[in-house]
Amino acid sequence: MSTRIGIMGYGNLGRGVECAIKQNDDMELVAVFTRRNPSTVKILTDGVKVYSASEVQDFKDKIDVLILCGGSATDLPVQTPEYAKYFNVVDSFDTHADIPQHFEKVNKSATESDHIALISCGWDPGLFSVNRLYANCILPEGKDYTFWGKGVSQGHSDAIRRIEGVKDARQYTIPKEDALEAVRSGKNPELTTREKHLRECFVVLEPGADADRVTHEIKTMKNYFDEYDTVVHFIPEEELMEHHSGIPHGGFVIRSGATGWNKENRHIIEYKLTLDSNPEFTTSAIIAYARAIHRMYKEGQRGCKAVFDIAPSYLSPLSGEELRRTML
């Protein structure tokens, strides 16, 4: 039986979810919901309609999982606990510092309404989180390092676009090579946030906007830019479209550790992603986890979950017997 999916929001993530559904035979797209005028939103799937976000509650018995495709800065903190009252939901909330608070709010909503919710799903947080957990368990004596990029951060780009006077923006996260090589060599350096990454921003301003004010708001934005070396470029819209229209990304999770009675043997665990499309990869992960929480819901599980709480076998459309035969 197919998992019936609803998409809330049809930007880069919403389109990515739609594409991922096409590649999974046990998934069915039921409806797309938007805050825009539905008549102006054209989707790829034949026979599926676009509705106003205000109509979503009419689908309470027609959707198994509602996937929330809003931004972490202002959308998901409100939307996820609200929609968890009516649906099983998945979001990609990625403001790491605020995840515990977000979890508590969503857990209260989902538990009281007899639903299941998954927050912070994607690749970081998400797949990188799982790899950090595995590596810590395997090498308890060691240090963790996470590097992102080079690539476009959707969350950080969205945060810039929320600034008054910004028409459009792309933000690239770039690992600092000297820090990356020091980690790979097993030196276990103590690195500050600023020492690991550079953030480079390409911004298109609205006519008359104050570039100095926008620069200051970007560089001092808490949880996004204030702890990083940040470079801001103001460019024409045509240049942004020509040179920065793609959304590549990637990164590394590295655990440097030691084993042996006297910690004489060194080990490096490295997990790497190189992505042509950040939103399409993120939503491919989301769809797999949507399958998982639908299964868990049918088993009677409720409340908010993180990726740590979901067994890998729940992600696959294959049976346990098929997984053991083909992948174990």
VENGIFEN-V906832 format. One line per field, one symbol per residue. ss: DSSP state (H for helix, E for strand, L for the rest). phi: phi as a letter, one per 20 degrees, with the letter a starting at -180 (. if undefined). Layout:
# VENGIFEN-V906832
ss = ???
phi = ???
This chain:
# VENGIFEN-V906832
ss = LLEEEEEELLLHHHHHHHHHHHLLLLEEEEEEEELLLHHHLLLLLLLLLEEEHHHHHHHLLLLLEEEELLLLLLLHHHHHHHHLLLLLEELLLLLHHHHHHHHHHHHHHHHHLLLEEELLLLELLEHHHHHHHHHHHHLLLEEEEEEELLEELHHHHHHHHLLLLEEEEEEEEEELHHHHHHHHLLLLLLLLHHHHEEEEEEEEELLLLLHHHHHHHHHLLLLLLLLLEEEEEELLHHHHHHHLLLELEEEEEEEEEEELLLLLEEEEEEEEEEELEHHHHHHHHHHHHHHHHHHHHHLLLLEEELHHHLLHHHHLLLLHHHHHHHLL
phi = .feeddddocdffgfffgffggecfedceeaddbeefgfedddeefndedcfgfefffdgddcebeeedeeffcffgefffffffdbfcccdgcegfdfgffgfffffffffemccccdldqdbfpfffffffgffffcfercebccdofaeeffffffffffgneebaccdecfefffffffffnflfedegffecdddddcdefgnfeffffgffffdffmccfdcfcddddcfffffffdcefcfaqrcdcddbccogdledebcdcdccccfcgfffgfffgffffgfffffffeofbnecdffedfgfffefffgfffffdcf
